[in-house]
Amino acid sequence: ESMYAAALEYRAAHGNLDVPDLEEHAELVKWIKYQRTQYRYYLEDPMGGRHSQTEEKVNRLKEAGFEWIVGDKKRWLAEDNTSNRDGTPKRKRGRPRKSAPARMKTE
């Protein structure tokens, strides 16, 4: 509750919740990142036990002007990041595929 009040206070003073990652705002930045993580888990499974978000909390944060997607991610989403420069679809992240071992010819 106190961090929510700190977020509202910051927004009133600066007009947004784009809190710089500075030592003086460390706790607020940590809380905001936590809220975003919890929201992502909430979206994946609203009834799951992996998060502490509720619809009420989400709506309250939205009303306060909370942004769930931050600047860098917004820019990335605004660009066409679904294909490579040559037009081929980008591969999903993860471990690279292992190529099949070369087969030796037997005579």
Residue frames as a rotation matrix with the C-alpha (Angstrom) as fourth column:
GLU 1
0.565 0.825 0.000 0.00
0.825 -0.565 0.000 0.00
0.000 0.000 -1.000 0.00
SER 2
0.468 -0.452 -0.759 2.83
0.145 -0.808 0.571 2.41
-0.871 -0.378 -0.313 0.82
MET 3
-0.649 -0.720 0.247 4.54
0.338 0.018 0.941 1.70
-0.682 0.694 0.231 -2.52
TYR 4
-0.077 0.720 0.689 1.27
0.988 -0.039 0.152 2.34
0.136 0.693 -0.708 -4.33
ALA 5
0.810 0.349 -0.470 1.10
0.472 -0.865 0.171 5.71
-0.347 -0.360 -0.866 -2.55
ALA 6
-0.049 -0.915 -0.400 4.74
0.090 -0.403 0.911 6.39
-0.995 0.009 0.102 -3.50
ALA 7
-0.606 -0.105 0.788 3.90
0.756 0.231 0.612 5.61
-0.246 0.967 -0.061 -7.14
LEU 8
0.446 0.846 0.294 0.95
0.882 -0.471 0.017 8.03
0.153 0.251 -0.956 -7.06
GLU 9
0.651 -0.284 -0.704 3.16
0.218 -0.818 0.532 10.68
-0.727 -0.500 -0.471 -5.46
TYR 10
-0.473 -0.874 0.115 5.84
0.309 -0.042 0.950 10.21
-0.825 0.485 0.290 -8.13
ARG 11
-0.337 0.426 0.840 3.23
0.940 0.094 0.329 10.40
0.061 0.900 -0.432 -10.90
ALA 12
0.734 0.637 -0.234 1.78
0.664 -0.746 0.053 13.62
-0.141 -0.194 -0.971 -9.45
ALA 13
0.389 -0.676 -0.626 5.24
0.021 -0.672 0.740 15.19
-0.921 -0.301 -0.247 -9.36
HIS 14
-0.610 -0.789 -0.075 6.49
-0.145 0.018 0.989 13.96
-0.779 0.614 -0.125 -12.77
GLY 15
-0.003 0.721 -0.693 3.34
-0.913 -0.285 -0.292 13.30
-0.408 0.631 0.659 -14.79
ASN 16
0.407 0.105 -0.907 4.22
-0.600 0.779 -0.179 9.66
0.688 0.618 0.380 -15.43
LEU 17
0.823 -0.156 0.547 5.56
-0.382 0.560 0.735 6.50
-0.421 -0.814 0.401 -13.82
ASP 18
0.734 -0.673 -0.093 8.73
0.223 0.368 -0.903 6.29
0.642 0.642 0.420 -15.93
VAL 19
0.924 -0.349 0.156 10.87
-0.268 -0.298 0.916 6.13
-0.273 -0.889 -0.369 -12.80
PRO 20
0.388 -0.855 -0.345 14.61
-0.640 0.019 -0.768 6.30
0.663 0.519 -0.540 -13.51
ASP 21
0.783 -0.156 -0.603 16.62
0.383 0.884 0.268 3.40
0.491 -0.440 0.752 -12.15
LEU 22
-0.096 -0.769 0.631 18.53
-0.312 -0.579 -0.753 5.53
0.945 -0.269 -0.185 -9.65
GLU 23
-0.727 -0.292 -0.622 19.45
0.424 0.522 -0.741 4.73
0.541 -0.801 -0.256 -6.08
GLU 24
-0.919 0.372 0.134 17.04
-0.365 -0.667 -0.650 7.34
-0.153 -0.646 0.748 -4.72
HIS 25
0.030 0.972 -0.234 14.13
-1.000 0.028 -0.011 5.52
-0.004 0.235 0.972 -6.40
ALA 26
-0.789 -0.512 -0.340 15.43
-0.548 0.836 0.014 1.96
0.277 0.197 -0.940 -5.93
GLU 27
-0.790 0.519 0.327 12.49
0.071 0.608 -0.791 0.67
-0.609 -0.601 -0.517 -3.90
LEU 28
0.153 0.883 -0.444 9.89
-0.482 -0.326 -0.813 2.18
-0.863 0.339 0.376 -6.24
VAL 29
-0.120 -0.288 -0.950 11.67
-0.985 0.154 0.077 0.81
0.124 0.945 -0.302 -9.32
LYS 30
-0.965 -0.263 0.007 11.83
-0.258 0.943 -0.212 -2.64
0.049 -0.206 -0.977 -7.71
TRP 31
-0.453 0.872 0.183 8.12
0.007 0.209 -0.978 -2.49
-0.891 -0.442 -0.100 -6.85
ILE 32
0.236 0.533 -0.813 7.16
-0.801 -0.367 -0.473 -1.40
-0.550 0.763 0.341 -10.38
LYS 33
-0.492 -0.483 -0.724 9.19
-0.805 0.569 0.167 -4.23
0.331 0.665 -0.669 -11.93
TYR 34
-0.949 0.177 0.262 7.54
-0.008 0.815 -0.580 -6.66
-0.316 -0.552 -0.771 -9.54
GLN 35
-0.077 0.983 -0.165 4.07
-0.313 -0.180 -0.932 -5.42
-0.947 -0.020 0.322 -10.53
ARG 36
0.105 0.061 -0.993 4.89
-0.992 -0.069 -0.109 -5.93
-0.076 0.996 0.053 -14.21
THR 37
-0.829 -0.457 -0.322 6.15
-0.473 0.881 -0.033 -9.46
0.299 0.125 -0.946 -13.56
GLN 38
-0.745 0.608 0.274 3.09
0.069 0.479 -0.875 -10.32
-0.664 -0.633 -0.399 -11.51
TYR 39
0.126 0.800 -0.586 0.85
-0.655 -0.377 -0.655 -8.91
-0.745 0.466 0.476 -14.25
ARG 40
-0.302 -0.306 -0.903 2.56
-0.911 0.371 0.179 -11.10
0.280 0.877 -0.391 -16.86
TYR 41
-0.999 -0.041 -0.033 1.94
-0.027 0.934 -0.357 -14.16
0.046 -0.356 -0.933 -14.68
TYR 42
-0.411 0.910 -0.057 -1.65
-0.147 -0.127 -0.981 -13.00
-0.900 -0.394 0.186 -14.15
LEU 43
0.080 0.422 -0.903 -2.21
-0.948 -0.249 -0.200 -12.80
-0.309 0.872 0.380 -17.91
GLU 44
-0.672 -0.419 -0.611 -0.79
-0.608 0.783 0.132 -16.29
0.422 0.460 -0.781 -18.40
ASP 45
-0.435 0.514 -0.739 -3.07
0.521 0.813 0.259 -17.83
0.734 -0.272 -0.622 -15.76
PRO 46
-0.225 0.377 0.899 -5.50
-0.454 -0.856 0.245 -15.49
0.862 -0.353 0.364 -13.94
MET 47
0.769 0.594 0.235 -6.51
-0.493 0.318 0.810 -18.15
0.406 -0.739 0.537 -11.42
GLY 48
0.366 -0.711 -0.600 -3.00
0.355 0.703 -0.617 -19.55
0.861 0.013 0.509 -10.95
GLY 49
0.914 -0.032 -0.404 -1.06
0.399 -0.114 0.910 -19.44
-0.075 -0.993 -0.091 -7.73
ARG 50
0.058 -0.978 0.202 2.15
0.991 0.031 -0.133 -18.06
0.124 0.208 0.970 -9.28
HIS 51
-0.586 -0.216 0.781 1.11
0.308 -0.951 -0.032 -14.43
0.749 0.222 0.624 -8.82
SER 52
-0.635 0.359 -0.684 -0.44
0.681 -0.159 -0.715 -12.10
-0.365 -0.920 -0.144 -6.30
GLN 53
-0.951 0.285 -0.121 -2.39
-0.308 -0.843 0.441 -9.97
0.024 0.456 0.889 -8.80
THR 54
-0.337 0.925 0.177 -6.13
0.662 0.367 -0.654 -9.71
-0.670 -0.103 -0.735 -8.79
GLU 55
-0.084 0.398 0.913 -8.41
0.907 -0.350 0.236 -8.00
0.413 0.848 -0.332 -11.26
GLU 56
0.867 0.440 -0.232 -9.01
0.497 -0.737 0.457 -5.32
0.030 -0.512 -0.858 -8.65
LYS 57
0.268 -0.860 -0.433 -5.28
0.337 -0.337 0.879 -4.62
-0.902 -0.382 0.200 -8.24
VAL 58
-0.497 -0.438 0.749 -4.75
0.829 0.016 0.559 -4.53
-0.257 0.899 0.355 -12.00
ASN 59
0.285 0.705 0.649 -7.61
0.809 -0.540 0.233 -2.06
0.515 0.459 -0.724 -12.49
ARG 60
0.850 -0.011 -0.527 -6.38
0.385 -0.671 0.634 0.09
-0.360 -0.742 -0.566 -9.63
LEU 61
-0.157 -0.981 -0.111 -2.91
0.447 -0.171 0.878 0.30
-0.881 0.089 0.465 -11.18
LYS 62
-0.379 0.089 0.921 -4.37
0.915 -0.109 0.387 1.05
0.135 0.990 -0.040 -14.61
GLU 63
0.684 0.714 0.148 -6.45
0.663 -0.693 0.281 3.89
0.304 -0.094 -0.948 -13.15
ALA 64
0.625 -0.540 -0.564 -3.27
0.253 -0.543 0.800 5.29
-0.739 -0.643 -0.203 -11.58
GLY 65
0.784 -0.294 -0.547 -1.69
-0.612 -0.515 -0.600 5.45
-0.106 0.805 -0.584 -15.04
PHE 66
0.056 -0.770 0.636 0.51
-0.365 0.577 0.730 2.39
-0.929 -0.273 -0.249 -14.67
GLU 67
0.417 -0.008 -0.909 2.00
-0.903 0.109 -0.415 1.22
0.102 0.994 0.038 -17.96
TRP 68
0.762 -0.044 0.646 2.52
-0.194 0.936 0.293 -2.50
-0.618 -0.348 0.705 -18.33
ILE 69
0.548 -0.604 0.578 4.83
0.836 0.391 -0.384 -2.24
0.006 0.694 0.720 -21.33
VAL 70
0.377 -0.499 -0.780 7.85
0.263 -0.750 0.607 0.05
-0.888 -0.434 -0.152 -21.02
GLY 71
0.491 -0.126 -0.862 9.56
-0.588 -0.778 -0.221 2.25
-0.643 0.615 -0.457 -23.63
ASP 72
-0.572 -0.794 -0.208 12.12
-0.700 0.340 0.628 -0.19
-0.427 0.505 -0.750 -25.05
LYS 73
-0.670 0.398 0.626 9.52
0.401 0.904 -0.146 -2.91
-0.624 0.154 -0.766 -25.45
LYS 74
0.420 0.848 -0.323 7.05
0.175 -0.425 -0.888 -0.42
-0.890 0.317 -0.327 -26.98
ARG 75
0.126 -0.460 -0.879 9.63
-0.850 -0.507 0.144 0.61
-0.511 0.729 -0.454 -29.59
TRP 76
-0.850 -0.478 0.222 10.43
-0.335 0.814 0.474 -3.02
-0.408 0.329 -0.852 -30.33
LEU 77
-0.305 0.826 0.474 6.74
0.564 0.558 -0.609 -3.86
-0.767 0.081 -0.636 -30.75
ALA 78
0.487 0.494 -0.721 6.20
-0.198 -0.741 -0.641 -0.80
-0.851 0.455 -0.263 -32.97
GLU 79
-0.308 -0.650 -0.695 8.92
-0.904 -0.028 0.427 -1.98
-0.297 0.759 -0.579 -35.33
ASP 80
0.729 0.480 -0.487 8.45
-0.626 0.756 -0.191 -5.02
0.277 0.444 0.852 -37.49
ASN 81
-0.263 -0.861 0.435 10.41
-0.960 0.280 -0.026 -7.52
-0.099 -0.424 -0.900 -35.44
THR 82
0.499 0.532 0.684 8.75
-0.466 0.830 -0.306 -10.62
-0.731 -0.166 0.662 -36.76
SER 83
0.927 -0.202 0.317 11.06
0.372 0.610 -0.699 -11.22
-0.052 0.766 0.641 -39.71
ASN 84
0.031 -0.990 -0.135 14.72
0.652 -0.083 0.753 -11.01
-0.757 -0.111 0.644 -40.61
ARG 85
-0.206 -0.190 -0.960 16.07
-0.382 -0.888 0.258 -8.43
-0.901 0.420 0.111 -43.05
ASP 86
-0.946 -0.198 -0.258 15.76
-0.311 0.325 0.893 -10.91
-0.093 0.925 -0.370 -45.89
GLY 87
-0.231 0.961 -0.155 12.07
-0.894 -0.146 0.424 -11.48
0.384 0.236 0.892 -45.09
THR 88
-0.292 0.106 -0.951 12.43
0.118 0.990 0.074 -14.94
0.949 -0.090 -0.302 -43.58
PRO 89
0.737 0.639 0.221 10.60
-0.148 -0.166 0.975 -15.45
0.660 -0.751 -0.028 -40.28
LYS 90
-0.200 -0.786 0.585 12.68
-0.847 -0.161 -0.506 -15.09
0.492 -0.597 -0.634 -37.14
ARG 91
-0.228 0.032 -0.973 13.30
0.271 0.962 -0.032 -18.21
0.935 -0.271 -0.228 -35.13
LYS 92
0.854 0.495 0.164 11.97
-0.070 -0.203 0.977 -18.42
0.516 -0.845 -0.139 -31.64
ARG 93
0.052 -0.847 0.530 14.50
-0.895 -0.275 -0.351 -17.86
0.443 -0.456 -0.772 -28.91
GLY 94
0.847 0.149 0.510 15.95
-0.418 0.779 0.467 -20.82
-0.327 -0.609 0.723 -27.18
ARG 95
-0.009 -0.885 0.465 18.59
-0.146 0.461 0.875 -23.37
-0.989 -0.060 -0.133 -27.75
PRO 96
-0.168 -0.089 -0.982 19.76
-0.966 -0.183 0.182 -23.68
-0.196 0.979 -0.055 -31.33
ARG 97
0.865 0.500 0.039 18.69
-0.469 0.835 -0.288 -26.77
-0.176 0.231 0.957 -33.16
LYS 98
-0.113 -0.887 0.447 21.21
-0.382 0.454 0.805 -29.52
-0.917 -0.080 -0.390 -33.35
SER 99
0.188 0.135 -0.973 21.97
-0.980 0.087 -0.177 -30.56
0.061 0.987 0.148 -36.85
ALA 100
0.949 0.177 0.259 21.89
-0.189 0.982 0.025 -34.22
-0.250 -0.073 0.965 -37.67
PRO 101
0.060 -0.986 0.154 25.32
-0.291 0.130 0.948 -35.82
-0.955 -0.102 -0.279 -37.78
ALA 102
0.044 -0.143 -0.989 26.76
-0.998 -0.048 -0.038 -36.32
-0.043 0.989 -0.145 -41.23
ARG 103
0.755 0.266 0.599 26.20
-0.276 0.958 -0.078 -39.85
-0.595 -0.106 0.797 -42.43
MET 104
-0.333 -0.924 -0.187 29.09
-0.710 0.115 0.695 -41.78
-0.621 0.364 -0.695 -43.71
LYS 105
0.491 0.459 -0.741 28.72
-0.846 0.454 -0.279 -43.85
0.209 0.764 0.611 -46.81
THR 106
-0.094 -0.481 0.871 29.35
-0.516 0.772 0.371 -47.51
-0.852 -0.415 -0.321 -46.30
GLU 107
-0.062 0.012 -0.998 30.21
-0.986 0.154 0.063 -49.72
0.155 0.988 0.003 -49.18
